[in-house]
């Protein structure tokens, strides 16, 4: 297997360095390969005939060169004869895609034109080609395929301009598109132009992404294009975007947009810009734009439906699922007892990706008849299944770093992964490539036309790797290396869109929301995404500033995106306890008039701020109103309601809402820990009776890994033990954890210790801890502010009453103002009952306190 490097002599400064990176063992490069005394045309012909990979360095001079033209003719003949397995075209130095021969158009790669970047991309493709011997899984979507084929079997004038495939992750949406085109439109290559979009993106984001497909550009030129595009009214922008798609696809390509939920608004309808784009696209020989999304649109206007073929993928039937599972088991060589196969299939049936990952997980188990291991490792949830698969096959430091680095970046060029990790890790580039290929082969990395990303269902697990040693320090060094690489790029140097996006993301990560001279490159959707990540990392001030920038540029966001920016702006202000910023943010919601989403998020932000202030009754009022405004699908609202109902002594209502939240985020440690807390709130008898299901929730937390569910699993286990009466075991577990247990000063750990002390009847020791916590929280500027205060004072009163009834009533008188009304009433009745039971004579003042 050989790689032929076709180039102009004027580009040898780049090509010679690429050759050095690739090595003489796999390359034909004229200076190194050909005999200077021999007949050059014969040597070129011979080298081309034994090459399996043809690489064209398509500069303006190369495309005009007679020598290169001759090489292209021979390469075309060999390509037709299947002697050349693949080709790659790198644009550089004025080379334009339009000047590349038609047969190579689909192999153009817009890579940053540095030797290191190009060499990494070539080697990745070379390695992929070597690993393509594995057979593809069978396709079991015949009915859906038939239905779409019927919709497309029409005259050209009525051909849908858009294909819209919806369904949950892993259902085979892109496979369906590939199957359709391979059967009906064979002139379209299997390698299609793929773009990933994120939630709340608009036509501006899509325009920028497609511009990156067309060719290399300078930061200054792209910024000018974006600024010019952004100034135009929507209808004019859409016409320009449609023209760009048409010219980019040419006569033999299609655009596949994996759109998350960015194409739908809060009501489940297509966003206005998407509708206008579909209307602007022409009918022709085949659909030029193919959209993949998670949610099925609730409604499509007639003007759009006439130009759109739609298909929603439901779970595969049981028979097809069984056949696919049997194929994977056979293909991977897994020996599986029939009873085990039935149990596993029962868990994963319906989702092709889940079936594949379950089979791969089984491949990693030493004993596939061990039902305990099967139940622990195979889940009926793609996120948890993928998380387990990662921990099974990517347990080495390189794979972990690749995943967490890509997840932290959001999108990054493959070549930048190799270049950055090779500087950070003490290993050969081949090791990095091998790890990358393995992750890609398992679907743990996704690639579009310009960059690499981690699938959405895996991002939480991937980011968690970056929070534990030694990967955390390696990740920091990766950012330093990438920053140094990006800073070397001049505004007037041609590069690819991925590197320019990385430059924007680096600035945003620093909290800087503009780059002088090329301000228009940073889009509001990028600000919002980075703000959400910064918020999750407790960098609330930076998150607030980026949300301000995102909202200021909201014309380039969807309405839902602008409202989401206000949500995170308000949450950041609440965490910072800056009520002036909170008031400014809340005032902005009025700009959306009767928009239900704006009203809902406004109520949520008000309730969230009240909860952090420890004002649970007010928080609950706002959250209940938010729920009425179509809040059933908002995980933030469901989670807050579960927490507030638990805190206000309504465990039954709390259970209803945490169950709904769990169905939407099965791998969220906060939600699972809250679910355990709610189960424990029903009391000792309930806990003993439901021990198996509660222990199962704790196991879920442990299975999420230390960095995600570690502290949650620890706290849940200790609480479970002392709630069911195993106080000594709870104490042993608490004392044995140097990371989260005894001696740790966090509010959560100190609260847990106080609860154990109370279970041990050591009320004075518990009281002392709780008095200190109350003082700490009342003066706290921490992000949780006073959200733990109601629980602290409730426990404080219980500890005080354990010392004496008099102390309990005294503490109740001082602290009742911090308690939710229902908890206050419950505590008052408990103190009365305790006094009656112990025959304690309440003083007149104490009776007054308990009667108020």
Buried (B, 14 or more C-beta within 10 A) or exposed (E): EBBBBBBBEBBBEBBBBBBBBBEEEBBBBBEEBBEEEEEEEEBBEBBBBEBBBBBBBBBBBBBEBEBBEBBBEBBBEBBEEEBBBBBBBBBBBBBBBEEBBEBBBBBBBBBBBBBBBBBBBBBBBBBBBEEEEEEEBEBBBEEBBEEBBEBBEEEEEEBBBBBBBBBBBBBBBBBBBBBBBEEBBEEBBEEBBBBBBBBBBBBBBBBBBBBBBBBBBBBBBBBBBBEEBBEEEEEEBBBBBBEBBBEBBEEEBBBBBBBBBBBBBBEEBBBBBBBBBBBBBEBBEBBBBBBBBBBBBEEBEEEBBBBBBBBBBEBBEEEBBBEBBBBBBEBEEBEBEEEBBEBBBEBBBBBBBBBBBBBBBBBBBEEBEEBEBBBBBBBBBBBBBBBBBBBBBBEEBBBBBBBBBBBBBBBBBBBBBBBBBBBBBEBEBEBBBBBBBBBBBBBBBBBBBBBBBBBBBBBBBBBBBBBBEEBEEBBEBBBEBBBEBBEEBEBEBBBBBBBBBBBBBBBBBEBBBBBEEBEBBBBBBBBBBBBBBBBEBEBBBBBBBBBBBBBEBBEBBBBBBBBBBBBBBBBBBBBBBBEEBBEBBBEBBEEBEEBBBBBBBBBBBBBBBBBBBBBBBBBBBBBBBBBEBBBEEBBBBBBBBBBBBBBBBBBEBBBBBBBBBBEBBBBBBBBBBBBBBBBBBBEEEBBEEBEEEBBEBBBBBBBBBBBBBBBBBBBBBBBBBBBBEBBEBBBEBBEEBEEBBBEBEEBBBBBBBBBBBBBBEBBEBBBBBBBEBBEBBBEBEBBBBBBBBBBBBBBBBBBBBBBEBBBBBBBBBBBBEBBBEBBBEBBBEBBBEBBEEEEBEBEEEBBEBBEE
